[in-house]
């Protein structure tokens, strides 16, 4: 269980904002398994030209290309200033031409199905094959908090063509040393050159104000049980016949 401790936040304006978002006594109850992480945290996406075909129609009211949005709370904006509270890797493998997940990894290294491999690094679907990108997508996930504390934390994901951007952010955080939230990253969406899709761009990095760091620390403590469970806990699921059959069918797909 995580608890949001507002008492150690000296900035009363920030404490008041967090109380408005979370309530005066915010608790995270329950035993969080790694498979529950996506349902617990607020995951965001970039609104792409293809988004309308894969998201519920009611989600799109007022959205514009390049908007950062959440299924839970709608549009966040095209530019955000956030502190990173935590970061972790995940993987996801979907059936080609079907929106059906065949395997995933909540920590980016151990798959939930051992039919493919016992470690993601050894799985054929996690490797480049014949010059083509891997079929299993690797994500870098960042749990971030807006610098102005105007909403709950949310998760930004980087994968495929945007993976290097996420990797660069992770490297900068590691190079800084100290607390992971000691820096504020200013991100905005931009249209990729010679392409129709949108991606994130880091347009600024600065030190977090000393006065807001206790707020970041309090929120991190609140979410720590969820984030840590995604990294340290893992359940191996029993293979189901339909999954095995689909995997065998993929063996002949070039």
N, C-alpha and C positions, 0 to 999 in steps of 0.2 A: 504494500500500500504506500502511495506517495501522499505527502501533505504539503500544501502551499502555505508556507510560513510568512505572513505579511509583517510580523513584528520586527524582523531584522532589516526591513526596508526603511531607511531614514527619510527618503524623499516621499512625503505624504501624497503628492500628486500621483506618483507612480503607484503607490500602494492603493490609492483610491481607484485608479483605473483597473488594476488587477482585481480588486474586490468586485468591481462592476462586471468584469469578464467572467471570473471564476466563482464569485460568491465569497462570503466572509470566512467560511471554513470549507475549503475545497479538498475533498479526498478522492483518490483513485482507489476504488474498491475492486477486489477480484484477483484471480490468479491468471496472469497474462501469459498466454503461450505465444510463441513467435507467429503462429498462423493468424492471431488476432490483431497483429500490429496495424495492418492497413485499415481495419475497421475502427481503430481507436484514435489514430492520428489523422490529421486533416491533410490529405495529399493534394497537391496542386499540379496544374498542367498549363501549357501555353496553348492559347486558342489558335489552331492551325486551319488552313483551308479544308482539311479533311475532317475536322472535328465534328461537324454536323452529321456526318455519316456514322459516327460511332458513339455519340452521346445522346441521351434523351432529348427530345425536341424542346421541352420546357426549360432546358438549361440555358438556352442561347439568347434570351431576351436582353437586349442592350449590349451584347458582347461584340467586340471588334477584333479583327485579326491581330495577333500579338499580345492580347490581354493575358495576364496571369490570372487564372481562375481556380476556384475550388468547387467541387460538386456540392459540398456542404454549405458554403457561404457565398458563392457567386464570384463576381469580379473583384480582384484585389487591386489591379492596376497594371500599367506597363513598366513602372519603375518602383523599386522597393529598396529600402535601407534596412538591413537586418543584421543581427548578430547570430552566429552559428552556436547552437547549444550542444549539438551532438552530430556525429556523422558515422555512417556505416554502409557497407556494401550489401546488395541483394542481387539475385538472378531470377529470371523468368523465361520459361521456354513454352511457346505457344505452337499449336498445330498450324501448319501452313494453310493459308486461305480460310482458316476457321478460328473464330475467337474462342479457342478452347485451350486452357492451360494444361500441359502435360507434366510439367515439373517446375519447381521453383526452389530457391534457397534463401532463407531469411537472413543469412550471414554472408552470402556470396561465396561460400566455400564448401558447405555440406548440403547436398541435395535432399529433398524430402522423399524422393523415390530412388532406391538403390539399384533399380533395374538398369539404369544408364551407367552409373559409376558410383563409387563410394565417396569420391571427392570431385568437386566440379572441375578442378584443374585437369583431371584425367578423362573427362567426358568428351566424347567426339562432337557433341552438339555445342560445346563451349569453345570450340576451336575454329579457326579459319580453315576452310576446306576448299581446295581448288581455286584459291584466290577470292573466295566469297566470304562475307562477314559470317560470324558464328550465328547459328540459329537461336541459341540461348542468349538473351540480352542481359548484359551486366549493367547494374545501376549504382551510382554513388548517390546516397541519400543524405540530405542535410535537414535536421530539425532546426528551424530558425524562428527568431522572435523579432517582430518589428521594433525598430529603435524607439519609436514613440509609444510603444505598449498599447496600441489601439485595437488589438485583436489577439485571439489566442495564437500560440505557435502553429506553424504549418510546415509541411515537408516539401522541399524542392528536390526533384530528381534530375539527374543527368545521365543520359545513355546515348549510345550510338554516336551520331555526329557531334553531339554535345558533351560526350563523355570527357574529352580533354579539358573542357572548360571546368567541369566539376573536379577533375583531377588537379588542375592548377589551383583551384580554391583550397582543396585539401592540403596541397603541398605548402601553400602560403600559411595556412593555419599551423601546420607542424613546424614550419620554419620560425614562426613568431615565438613559439614556446609559451609557457604560462597557461592561463585559462583559455579555453577554446573560444570563449565569447569576448576576449580582450580586444577584438577588432570588429568594426562594422563594415559590411560589404554593401556597396551600392550597385544593384543589378538592374538592368533594363532589357527589354526584349527588342530584338532587331531582326529584320528580314535577312536571311542568309544571302550572300552574294551568289548570283547566278542560280538561285533556287527559289522555290515558292514557299518554303517553310520558314518558321521563325525560331530563333534561338536566344539564349541568354548571353549578355555581354557584361563583364565587370567594368564599370566606369569609374569606380573609386573604392579606396580602402582607407580607413582611418581608425584611430584609437577610440575605443568606447569611453564615454565619459565615466569618471570614477563614481559619480553619483548614481548611475543606472546599473552598475555591475551587481550590486546586491539583488536587484530585481531579476536580472538574468540568472543569478545563482539560485534564487528561490524557485523560479520556474523550472530550471534544470532539475532541482531536487524533486519537484512535483512529478516530472515526467521520467525521472531516472528508472523507476521499476519497469516501465514499458520499453524504453530504449535498451536497457541492459538485457531484458528478456529476449530481445531480437538477436542479441549477439551471443548469449551464453546458453540459451535453452533451445532444444531442438528435439522434435519427435519424429521418428521414422514411421511413415505410414505403410501399411500393408499394401502390396501391389494388387490392383484390381484387374480382372480379366480384360475389361474393355480398354484399359490403359495399355496393357501389354500388346493387345492386338493393334492398336494405333501406332505403337512404337515399331512393331514389325512392318507395318505398312509403309512407314517412313523410310525404311531401309532401302527401298527401291526408288525413292524420290531423288532426283538429281538437281 
